């Protein structure tokens, strides 16, 4: 009679104790097309057939086994099918309950206005009306959340099993060596040390799980229109990097250019912005090394929103060499034009081996003879007149 009563009750049974029993010992997935050995162990059909072809033994107990002795376990397949369907059903309602609880909090006042309506519609109250957006979240988040929870529970179980194992090993040693307190004390210290390491490892693992889950939920819960992308903007030929630059998906290449100008001008001096290269500039995106793909993203439209380029967070936006002119890039005036009589100005003079003459002032040596072989001619010369042979030899590019 008791059995009949229990059959009529809608009992909820925890799934976790059954997981190991319906998991294939070879592939560690849920058993598919079950075959049972003569020793009573169950496996996926393709797993056990391949195993027996190689070894002719049961992988669980090493009992001799051949193909012809394997039996289809149809009843086991049916049980697995029922478990999978109930799992899917429970997962769906688990997530719907989360939504329902949130909806009930906001609708409490409306649900208590009419007792008669509550009574008449009680059979429909369990059904949750959700929007298409909520439906998408339910569809794609349910498995993820349950997977995280399952992974955590597995980790927690292994941790507790290891702790129990240490305690049992220590207890067995106490029973065996009860008359030797030195060995028992040593065993206690070793057990405490191992427990400490297990605790540290478990905490580190769970912290990483929670961090991953938190990052995942932040990404999925944030409105795409407000998701900020943090990047680095790099100007290699100027040896400049602007780190942790926040960019909104609605911003464009024009905004990136304005950010660069603002950051350069805030530095001032030789970094002050002068102009972009009139012959054109190229911006490319280098994805984080963790993504490991060779796809190059080229930002080629001033008005295209950055969200359409698919730039991942942590990317580096690189300005091509020669794309920008700074104040420090402009040549300083030739000494001929800056000299003031009676000021005793100091000037370094150089010799250019390529052009075969001396008395080249510092600004002309830096600009007009860039790339040439230069040697110091007279350092720290106290000039008495406006001297630079670049102008005399018509080599001065500054004065042109």
C-alpha contacts under 8 A as a table, 3 or more apart, distances in Angstrom:
res1	aa1	res2	aa2	distance
1	X	4	X	5.21
1	X	5	X	6.46
2	X	5	X	5.20
2	X	6	X	6.34
3	X	6	X	5.17
3	X	7	X	6.24
4	X	7	X	5.08
4	X	8	X	6.52
5	X	8	X	5.29
5	X	9	X	6.58
6	X	9	X	5.19
7	X	10	X	7.78
14	X	17	X	6.82
15	X	18	X	5.61
15	X	19	X	6.68
15	X	87	X	7.93
16	X	19	X	5.28
16	X	20	X	7.95
17	X	20	X	6.94
17	X	21	X	7.80
18	X	21	X	5.20
18	X	22	X	6.39
19	X	22	X	5.46
19	X	23	X	6.12
20	X	23	X	5.12
22	X	30	X	5.76
22	X	31	X	5.88
22	X	80	X	6.90
23	X	28	X	5.54
23	X	29	X	5.40
23	X	30	X	4.53
23	X	31	X	5.50
23	X	43	X	8.00
24	X	27	X	5.73
24	X	28	X	4.91
24	X	29	X	5.64
24	X	30	X	5.98
24	X	31	X	5.06
24	X	42	X	7.15
24	X	43	X	5.10
24	X	44	X	6.17
25	X	28	X	5.49
25	X	43	X	6.84
25	X	59	X	7.88
25	X	60	X	7.53
26	X	43	X	7.40
26	X	47	X	6.47
26	X	48	X	7.73
26	X	59	X	7.71
27	X	47	X	7.11
31	X	34	X	6.13
31	X	42	X	7.91
31	X	43	X	6.03
31	X	44	X	4.91
31	X	77	X	7.99
31	X	80	X	7.80
32	X	43	X	7.70
32	X	44	X	4.86
32	X	45	X	6.87
32	X	77	X	7.33
33	X	44	X	5.69
33	X	45	X	5.53
33	X	72	X	7.73
33	X	77	X	6.50
34	X	42	X	6.32
34	X	43	X	5.59
34	X	44	X	5.01
34	X	45	X	5.57
34	X	72	X	6.06
34	X	73	X	5.50
34	X	74	X	7.16
34	X	76	X	6.91
34	X	77	X	6.07
35	X	42	X	5.76
35	X	43	X	5.57
35	X	44	X	6.27
35	X	45	X	5.29
35	X	48	X	7.57
35	X	70	X	6.10
35	X	71	X	5.43
35	X	72	X	4.62
35	X	73	X	5.57
36	X	39	X	7.98
36	X	40	X	5.99
36	X	41	X	5.48
36	X	42	X	4.50
36	X	43	X	6.49
36	X	70	X	5.66
36	X	71	X	5.18
36	X	72	X	6.25
36	X	73	X	6.03
37	X	40	X	5.30
37	X	41	X	5.46
37	X	42	X	6.64
37	X	58	X	7.28
37	X	65	X	7.22
37	X	69	X	6.81
37	X	70	X	5.07
37	X	71	X	6.61
38	X	41	X	7.61
38	X	65	X	7.46
38	X	69	X	6.52
38	X	70	X	6.76
38	X	71	X	7.92
39	X	58	X	7.94
39	X	63	X	7.10
41	X	60	X	7.34
42	X	73	X	7.95
43	X	47	X	6.70
43	X	48	X	5.91
44	X	47	X	5.22
44	X	48	X	6.24
45	X	48	X	5.56
45	X	49	X	6.09
46	X	49	X	5.27
46	X	50	X	6.18
47	X	50	X	5.45
47	X	51	X	6.21
48	X	51	X	4.93
48	X	52	X	5.99
49	X	52	X	5.29
49	X	53	X	6.12
49	X	67	X	6.83
50	X	53	X	5.14
50	X	54	X	6.60
51	X	54	X	5.36
51	X	55	X	6.16
51	X	56	X	7.33
51	X	57	X	7.89
51	X	59	X	7.59
52	X	55	X	5.10
52	X	56	X	4.28
52	X	57	X	5.98
52	X	58	X	7.29
52	X	65	X	6.96
52	X	66	X	6.46
52	X	67	X	6.96
53	X	56	X	6.16
53	X	67	X	7.95
56	X	64	X	6.09
56	X	65	X	5.18
56	X	66	X	5.69
57	X	62	X	5.06
57	X	63	X	5.40
57	X	64	X	4.54
57	X	65	X	4.88
57	X	66	X	7.51
58	X	61	X	5.74
58	X	62	X	4.72
58	X	63	X	5.26
58	X	64	X	6.45
58	X	65	X	6.07
59	X	62	X	5.75
65	X	69	X	6.80
66	X	69	X	5.66
66	X	70	X	7.19
67	X	70	X	5.55
73	X	76	X	5.37
73	X	77	X	6.53
74	X	77	X	5.12
74	X	78	X	6.36
75	X	78	X	5.09
75	X	79	X	6.32
76	X	79	X	5.08
76	X	80	X	6.26
77	X	80	X	5.15
77	X	81	X	6.15
78	X	81	X	5.00
78	X	82	X	6.24
79	X	82	X	5.14
79	X	83	X	6.19
80	X	83	X	5.02
80	X	84	X	6.10
81	X	84	X	5.18
81	X	85	X	6.25
82	X	85	X	5.21
82	X	86	X	6.10
83	X	86	X	5.15
83	X	87	X	5.93
84	X	87	X	5.01
84	X	88	X	6.19
85	X	88	X	5.15
85	X	89	X	6.12
86	X	89	X	4.94
86	X	90	X	5.94
87	X	90	X	5.14
87	X	91	X	5.99
88	X	91	X	5.09
88	X	92	X	6.19
89	X	92	X	5.24
89	X	93	X	6.38
90	X	93	X	5.16
90	X	94	X	5.88
91	X	94	X	5.01
91	X	95	X	6.44
91	X	142	X	6.82
91	X	143	X	7.76
91	X	146	X	7.68
92	X	95	X	5.50
92	X	96	X	6.26
92	X	138	X	7.76
92	X	142	X	7.15
93	X	96	X	4.77
93	X	97	X	5.88
94	X	97	X	5.21
94	X	98	X	6.63
95	X	98	X	5.13
95	X	99	X	6.59
95	X	138	X	6.41
95	X	142	X	6.23
96	X	99	X	5.09
96	X	100	X	5.94
96	X	128	X	7.02
96	X	138	X	7.40
97	X	100	X	4.74
97	X	101	X	5.97
98	X	101	X	5.29
98	X	102	X	6.47
99	X	102	X	5.17
99	X	103	X	6.13
99	X	128	X	7.92
100	X	103	X	4.99
100	X	104	X	5.95
100	X	128	X	6.16
101	X	104	X	5.13
101	X	105	X	6.43
102	X	105	X	5.42
102	X	106	X	6.90
103	X	106	X	5.42
103	X	107	X	6.16
104	X	107	X	5.00
104	X	108	X	5.74
105	X	108	X	5.63
106	X	109	X	7.76
107	X	110	X	5.42
107	X	111	X	6.24
108	X	111	X	5.29
108	X	112	X	6.47
109	X	112	X	5.56
109	X	113	X	6.73
110	X	113	X	5.57
111	X	114	X	7.16
111	X	118	X	7.18
112	X	115	X	6.75
112	X	118	X	7.73
114	X	117	X	5.36
114	X	118	X	6.38
115	X	118	X	5.02
115	X	119	X	6.25
116	X	119	X	5.17
116	X	120	X	6.15
117	X	120	X	5.11
117	X	121	X	5.96
118	X	121	X	5.35
118	X	122	X	5.72
119	X	122	X	5.25
120	X	123	X	7.63
121	X	124	X	5.38
121	X	125	X	6.38
122	X	125	X	5.16
122	X	126	X	7.82
123	X	126	X	6.98
124	X	127	X	5.66
125	X	128	X	7.42
130	X	133	X	7.99
130	X	134	X	5.82
130	X	135	X	6.32
131	X	134	X	5.16
131	X	135	X	6.13
132	X	135	X	4.88
132	X	136	X	6.28
133	X	136	X	5.20
133	X	137	X	6.43
134	X	137	X	5.04
134	X	138	X	6.05
135	X	138	X	5.02
135	X	139	X	6.02
136	X	139	X	4.99
136	X	140	X	6.21
137	X	140	X	5.43
137	X	141	X	5.48
137	X	142	X	7.76
138	X	141	X	5.48
138	X	142	X	5.62
139	X	142	X	6.22
140	X	143	X	6.70
140	X	144	X	7.21
141	X	144	X	5.12
141	X	145	X	6.03
142	X	145	X	5.38
142	X	146	X	6.16
143	X	146	X	5.17
143	X	147	X	5.84
144	X	147	X	5.02
144	X	148	X	6.24
145	X	148	X	5.18
145	X	149	X	6.23
146	X	149	X	4.96
146	X	150	X	5.93
147	X	150	X	5.00
147	X	151	X	5.99
148	X	151	X	5.11
148	X	152	X	6.14
148	X	209	X	7.63
148	X	213	X	7.38
149	X	152	X	5.11
149	X	153	X	6.14
150	X	153	X	5.08
150	X	154	X	6.12
151	X	154	X	5.16
151	X	155	X	6.19
152	X	155	X	5.08
152	X	156	X	6.05
152	X	206	X	7.12
152	X	209	X	7.55
153	X	156	X	4.95
153	X	157	X	6.04
154	X	157	X	5.10
154	X	158	X	6.26
155	X	158	X	5.23
155	X	159	X	6.17
155	X	202	X	7.81
156	X	159	X	5.05
156	X	160	X	6.23
156	X	202	X	7.82
157	X	160	X	5.19
157	X	161	X	6.04
158	X	161	X	4.99
158	X	162	X	6.12
159	X	162	X	5.23
159	X	163	X	6.33
159	X	198	X	7.17
159	X	202	X	6.82
160	X	163	X	5.02
160	X	164	X	6.11
161	X	164	X	5.07
161	X	165	X	6.08
162	X	165	X	4.97
162	X	166	X	6.27
163	X	166	X	5.21
163	X	167	X	6.34
163	X	195	X	6.64
163	X	198	X	7.85
164	X	167	X	5.14
164	X	168	X	6.11
165	X	168	X	5.15
165	X	169	X	6.10
166	X	169	X	5.17
166	X	170	X	6.17
166	X	191	X	6.33
166	X	195	X	7.83
167	X	170	X	5.09
167	X	171	X	6.03
167	X	191	X	7.43
168	X	171	X	4.96
168	X	172	X	6.03
169	X	172	X	5.16
169	X	173	X	6.32
170	X	173	X	5.10
170	X	174	X	6.26
170	X	187	X	6.45
170	X	188	X	7.02
170	X	191	X	7.11
171	X	174	X	4.98
171	X	175	X	6.33
172	X	175	X	5.21
172	X	176	X	6.20
173	X	176	X	4.97
173	X	177	X	5.72
173	X	178	X	7.71
173	X	184	X	7.18
173	X	187	X	7.86
174	X	177	X	5.23
174	X	178	X	5.08
174	X	184	X	6.05
175	X	178	X	5.37
177	X	180	X	5.44
177	X	181	X	7.83
177	X	183	X	7.37
177	X	184	X	7.04
178	X	181	X	6.89
178	X	184	X	7.43
180	X	183	X	5.74
180	X	184	X	6.50
181	X	184	X	4.96
181	X	185	X	5.97
182	X	185	X	5.18
182	X	186	X	6.17
183	X	186	X	5.02
183	X	187	X	6.05
184	X	187	X	4.99
184	X	188	X	6.15
185	X	188	X	5.00
185	X	189	X	6.32
186	X	189	X	5.17
186	X	190	X	6.24
187	X	190	X	5.08
187	X	191	X	6.06
188	X	191	X	5.08
188	X	192	X	6.13
189	X	192	X	5.10
189	X	193	X	6.14
190	X	193	X	5.10
190	X	194	X	6.17
191	X	194	X	5.12
191	X	195	X	6.03
192	X	195	X	5.01
192	X	196	X	6.09
193	X	196	X	5.06
193	X	197	X	6.34
194	X	197	X	5.08
194	X	198	X	6.14
195	X	198	X	4.97
195	X	199	X	6.02
196	X	199	X	5.07
196	X	200	X	6.17
197	X	200	X	5.11
197	X	201	X	6.07
198	X	201	X	5.08
198	X	202	X	5.92
199	X	202	X	5.12
199	X	203	X	6.03
200	X	203	X	5.21
200	X	204	X	6.11
201	X	204	X	5.14
201	X	205	X	6.11
202	X	205	X	5.12
202	X	206	X	6.08
203	X	206	X	5.18
203	X	207	X	5.92
204	X	207	X	5.14
204	X	208	X	6.29
205	X	208	X	5.23
205	X	209	X	6.32
206	X	209	X	4.91
206	X	210	X	6.13
207	X	210	X	5.17
207	X	211	X	6.04
208	X	211	X	5.00
208	X	212	X	6.07
209	X	212	X	5.16
209	X	213	X	6.11
210	X	213	X	4.98
210	X	214	X	5.91
211	X	214	X	5.03
211	X	215	X	6.09
212	X	215	X	5.16
212	X	216	X	6.02
213	X	216	X	4.95
213	X	217	X	6.06
214	X	217	X	5.13
214	X	218	X	6.02
215	X	218	X	5.08
215	X	219	X	6.25
216	X	219	X	5.30
216	X	220	X	6.30
217	X	220	X	5.07
217	X	221	X	5.63
218	X	221	X	5.19
218	X	222	X	5.88
219	X	222	X	5.52
219	X	227	X	7.92
220	X	223	X	7.89
222	X	226	X	7.04
222	X	227	X	6.39
223	X	226	X	5.53
223	X	227	X	6.39
224	X	227	X	5.20
224	X	249	X	7.89
225	X	248	X	7.84
225	X	249	X	6.69
225	X	250	X	7.30
226	X	248	X	6.88
226	X	249	X	7.56
227	X	248	X	6.60
227	X	249	X	6.99
228	X	246	X	6.11
228	X	247	X	5.63
228	X	248	X	4.81
228	X	249	X	6.81
229	X	246	X	5.65
229	X	247	X	5.11
229	X	248	X	6.16
229	X	249	X	7.33
229	X	311	X	7.96
229	X	312	X	7.16
229	X	313	X	5.03
229	X	314	X	7.63
230	X	244	X	5.30
230	X	245	X	5.35
230	X	246	X	4.52
230	X	247	X	6.20
230	X	313	X	5.38
230	X	314	X	5.88
230	X	315	X	7.72
231	X	243	X	6.65
231	X	244	X	5.35
231	X	245	X	5.16
231	X	246	X	6.49
231	X	247	X	7.41
231	X	313	X	6.15
231	X	314	X	4.98
231	X	315	X	5.17
231	X	316	X	5.70
231	X	317	X	7.11
232	X	241	X	6.72
232	X	242	X	5.55
232	X	243	X	4.44
232	X	244	X	5.68
232	X	245	X	5.89
232	X	314	X	7.12
232	X	315	X	6.47
232	X	316	X	4.64
232	X	317	X	6.08
233	X	241	X	5.77
233	X	242	X	5.10
233	X	243	X	6.59
233	X	245	X	7.20
233	X	316	X	5.79
233	X	317	X	4.75
233	X	318	X	6.00
233	X	319	X	7.80
234	X	239	X	7.94
234	X	240	X	5.88
234	X	241	X	4.47
234	X	242	X	6.37
234	X	316	X	6.77
234	X	317	X	6.03
234	X	318	X	4.77
234	X	319	X	6.30
235	X	238	X	5.66
235	X	239	X	6.16
235	X	240	X	5.11
235	X	241	X	6.34
235	X	318	X	6.07
235	X	319	X	5.24
235	X	320	X	7.16
235	X	321	X	7.38
236	X	239	X	4.82
236	X	240	X	6.17
236	X	241	X	7.80
236	X	318	X	7.53
236	X	319	X	7.37
236	X	320	X	7.61
236	X	321	X	6.77
237	X	240	X	7.80
237	X	321	X	5.43
237	X	322	X	7.17
242	X	245	X	6.75
247	X	251	X	6.66
248	X	251	X	5.42
248	X	306	X	7.60
248	X	307	X	7.98
249	X	305	X	6.22
249	X	306	X	5.11
249	X	307	X	4.38
249	X	308	X	7.96
250	X	305	X	5.04
250	X	306	X	6.28
250	X	307	X	6.59
251	X	254	X	7.95
251	X	255	X	6.03
251	X	256	X	7.94
251	X	305	X	5.46
251	X	306	X	5.91
252	X	255	X	5.30
252	X	256	X	6.69
252	X	302	X	6.17
252	X	303	X	5.50
252	X	304	X	5.67
252	X	305	X	4.83
252	X	306	X	5.53
253	X	256	X	4.97
253	X	257	X	6.31
253	X	299	X	7.01
253	X	301	X	6.90
253	X	302	X	4.74
253	X	303	X	6.55
253	X	304	X	7.30
253	X	305	X	7.85
253	X	306	X	7.51
254	X	257	X	5.10
254	X	258	X	6.25
254	X	302	X	5.41
254	X	303	X	6.94
255	X	258	X	5.03
255	X	259	X	6.12
256	X	259	X	5.05
256	X	260	X	6.28
257	X	260	X	5.12
257	X	261	X	6.28
258	X	261	X	5.07
258	X	262	X	6.09
259	X	262	X	5.11
259	X	263	X	6.16
260	X	263	X	5.23
260	X	264	X	6.09
261	X	264	X	5.19
261	X	265	X	6.06
261	X	273	X	6.00
262	X	265	X	5.29
262	X	266	X	6.13
263	X	266	X	5.13
263	X	267	X	6.59
264	X	267	X	5.28
264	X	268	X	6.49
264	X	271	X	5.56
264	X	272	X	5.52
264	X	273	X	6.05
265	X	268	X	4.84
265	X	271	X	6.76
265	X	272	X	4.73
265	X	273	X	6.05
266	X	272	X	7.84
267	X	271	X	6.20
267	X	272	X	6.99
268	X	271	X	5.37
268	X	272	X	4.77
269	X	272	X	5.68
269	X	327	X	7.21
269	X	328	X	7.54
270	X	326	X	6.54
270	X	327	X	4.79
270	X	328	X	3.93
270	X	329	X	7.56
271	X	326	X	5.62
271	X	327	X	6.03
271	X	328	X	6.26
272	X	326	X	5.62
272	X	327	X	5.36
272	X	328	X	7.67
273	X	324	X	7.95
273	X	325	X	6.67
273	X	326	X	4.81
273	X	327	X	6.33
274	X	324	X	7.82
274	X	325	X	5.49
274	X	326	X	5.06
274	X	327	X	5.97
275	X	324	X	6.11
275	X	325	X	5.24
275	X	326	X	7.09
276	X	280	X	7.76
276	X	281	X	7.36
276	X	323	X	5.99
276	X	324	X	4.53
276	X	325	X	6.03
277	X	280	X	5.58
277	X	281	X	6.25
277	X	322	X	6.86
277	X	323	X	4.99
277	X	324	X	5.45
277	X	325	X	6.84
278	X	281	X	7.99
280	X	323	X	7.11
281	X	319	X	7.39
281	X	320	X	6.62
281	X	322	X	7.92
281	X	323	X	4.90
281	X	324	X	7.89
282	X	298	X	7.65
282	X	299	X	7.38
282	X	300	X	7.34
282	X	319	X	6.04
282	X	320	X	5.38
282	X	323	X	7.12
283	X	298	X	6.10
283	X	299	X	5.38
283	X	300	X	7.25
283	X	317	X	6.67
283	X	318	X	5.57
283	X	319	X	4.78
283	X	320	X	6.27
284	X	296	X	6.97
284	X	297	X	5.66
284	X	298	X	4.49
284	X	299	X	5.88
284	X	317	X	5.81
284	X	318	X	5.31
284	X	319	X	6.79
284	X	320	X	7.79
285	X	296	X	6.45
285	X	297	X	5.09
285	X	298	X	6.35
285	X	299	X	7.54
285	X	311	X	7.54
285	X	315	X	6.61
285	X	316	X	5.65
285	X	317	X	4.56
285	X	318	X	6.14
286	X	296	X	6.81
286	X	297	X	7.35
286	X	315	X	5.66
286	X	316	X	4.99
286	X	317	X	6.33
286	X	318	X	7.34
287	X	291	X	6.83
287	X	293	X	7.99
287	X	311	X	7.54
287	X	312	X	6.81
287	X	314	X	7.21
287	X	315	X	4.52
287	X	316	X	6.43
288	X	291	X	5.76
288	X	292	X	7.56
288	X	312	X	7.77
288	X	313	X	7.94
288	X	314	X	5.80
288	X	315	X	5.19
288	X	316	X	7.52
289	X	292	X	5.52
297	X	309	X	7.18
297	X	311	X	7.94
299	X	302	X	7.89
299	X	309	X	7.76
301	X	304	X	5.50
304	X	308	X	7.22
305	X	308	X	5.80
305	X	309	X	7.60
306	X	309	X	5.44
306	X	310	X	7.22
306	X	311	X	7.13
307	X	310	X	5.60
307	X	311	X	6.92
311	X	315	X	6.92
312	X	315	X	5.98
319	X	323	X	6.55
320	X	323	X	5.61
321	X	324	X	7.88
322	X	325	X	7.39
325	X	329	X	6.20
325	X	330	X	7.74
326	X	329	X	5.24
326	X	330	X	7.03
327	X	330	X	5.53
328	X	331	X	7.73
331	X	363	X	6.78
331	X	366	X	7.84
331	X	367	X	5.98
331	X	398	X	6.90
332	X	363	X	5.50
332	X	398	X	7.98
333	X	337	X	6.68
333	X	338	X	6.75
333	X	363	X	6.52
333	X	398	X	6.70
333	X	399	X	7.99
334	X	337	X	5.75
334	X	338	X	6.75
334	X	361	X	7.08
334	X	363	X	5.78
334	X	364	X	6.14
334	X	388	X	7.71
334	X	398	X	6.58
334	X	399	X	7.25
335	X	338	X	5.08
335	X	339	X	5.73
335	X	361	X	6.29
335	X	362	X	7.99
335	X	363	X	7.29
335	X	386	X	6.39
335	X	387	X	6.89
335	X	388	X	6.64
336	X	339	X	5.90
336	X	386	X	4.65
336	X	387	X	5.87
336	X	388	X	6.22
337	X	386	X	7.49
338	X	386	X	7.98
339	X	345	X	7.44
339	X	385	X	7.16
339	X	386	X	5.46
340	X	343	X	6.00
340	X	345	X	7.94
340	X	386	X	7.89
341	X	344	X	7.49
341	X	384	X	7.08
341	X	385	X	6.59
342	X	384	X	7.46
344	X	382	X	5.69
344	X	383	X	6.03
344	X	384	X	6.62
345	X	382	X	5.70
345	X	383	X	5.81
346	X	380	X	5.40
346	X	381	X	5.35
346	X	382	X	4.63
346	X	383	X	6.20
347	X	361	X	6.82
347	X	362	X	6.91
347	X	379	X	7.03
347	X	380	X	5.28
347	X	381	X	5.19
347	X	382	X	6.55
347	X	383	X	6.84
348	X	361	X	6.19
348	X	362	X	5.63
348	X	376	X	7.55
348	X	377	X	7.79
348	X	378	X	6.10
348	X	379	X	4.50
348	X	380	X	5.05
348	X	381	X	6.00
349	X	358	X	7.51
349	X	359	X	5.19
349	X	360	X	5.15
349	X	361	X	4.83
349	X	362	X	6.11
349	X	376	X	6.32
349	X	377	X	5.38
349	X	378	X	5.13
349	X	379	X	6.08
349	X	380	X	7.91
349	X	381	X	7.36
350	X	358	X	5.95
350	X	359	X	5.69
350	X	360	X	4.94
350	X	361	X	6.52
350	X	362	X	7.21
350	X	365	X	6.85
350	X	374	X	6.50
350	X	375	X	5.60
350	X	376	X	4.43
350	X	377	X	4.46
350	X	378	X	6.72
351	X	356	X	7.34
351	X	357	X	5.79
351	X	358	X	4.13
351	X	359	X	6.33
351	X	360	X	6.31
351	X	374	X	5.69
351	X	375	X	5.23
351	X	376	X	6.16
351	X	377	X	5.47
352	X	355	X	5.41
352	X	356	X	5.68
352	X	357	X	5.89
352	X	358	X	6.52
352	X	360	X	7.74
352	X	369	X	7.48
352	X	372	X	6.80
352	X	373	X	5.91
352	X	374	X	4.68
352	X	375	X	6.57
353	X	356	X	4.89
353	X	357	X	7.14
353	X	372	X	7.49
353	X	373	X	5.62
353	X	374	X	6.24
353	X	375	X	7.70
354	X	372	X	6.14
354	X	373	X	6.20
357	X	360	X	7.92
357	X	389	X	7.72
358	X	377	X	6.72
358	X	389	X	6.98
359	X	377	X	6.98
359	X	378	X	7.97
359	X	387	X	7.42
359	X	388	X	5.68
359	X	389	X	5.49
359	X	390	X	7.87
360	X	364	X	6.39
360	X	365	X	6.11
360	X	388	X	5.26
360	X	389	X	5.69
360	X	390	X	6.03
361	X	364	X	5.49
361	X	365	X	6.10
361	X	387	X	7.72
361	X	388	X	5.55
362	X	365	X	5.03
362	X	366	X	6.21
363	X	366	X	5.20
363	X	367	X	6.22
363	X	368	X	7.93
364	X	367	X	5.12
364	X	368	X	4.88
364	X	369	X	6.55
364	X	390	X	7.27
364	X	396	X	6.74
364	X	397	X	7.88
364	X	398	X	7.38
365	X	368	X	5.87
365	X	369	X	5.03
365	X	370	X	6.71
365	X	374	X	7.65
366	X	369	X	6.21
366	X	370	X	5.61
367	X	370	X	5.23
367	X	397	X	7.78
367	X	398	X	7.81
368	X	395	X	7.14
368	X	396	X	6.02
368	X	397	X	5.58
368	X	398	X	7.20
369	X	372	X	5.38
369	X	374	X	7.97
376	X	379	X	6.59
378	X	381	X	6.10
383	X	386	X	7.30
383	X	387	X	7.59
388	X	391	X	6.26
388	X	392	X	7.36
389	X	392	X	4.87
389	X	393	X	6.00
390	X	393	X	5.21
390	X	394	X	5.87
390	X	395	X	4.84
390	X	396	X	4.90
391	X	394	X	4.89
391	X	395	X	6.07
391	X	396	X	5.24
391	X	399	X	7.87
392	X	395	X	7.76
393	X	396	X	7.88
396	X	399	X	5.96
396	X	400	X	6.91
397	X	400	X	5.28
